């Protein structure tokens, strides 16, 4: 009977350890790091000409970035926070790559408007 008790105890400890490791690691989706990415975003240089066109460009870009970062309506608060960080960082980096004052201004206005 003692060998069975030891086996049961070892199995119980192993299962408990696995549960503890699973809970400590958190949800798998919250740990996903996509890192830098590249995507095709078509635009016309004429969109840099005025603020209205630049705002449309920023809006389209925001949609692409939000989809990439995985924003959905059913997210936990932690997932939503991580996704918002992804969107903000990616938008900032993308806007910088345009190197255009009108696009930068449109982006700043979109952030101020909420």
Buried (B, 14 or more C-beta within 10 A) or exposed (E): EEEEEEEEEEEEEEEEEEEEEEEEEEEEEBEEEEEEEEEEEEBEEEBBEEEEBBBEBBEBBBEBBBEBBBBEEEBEEEBBEBBBEBBEEBBEEBBEEBEBEBBBBBBEEBEEEE
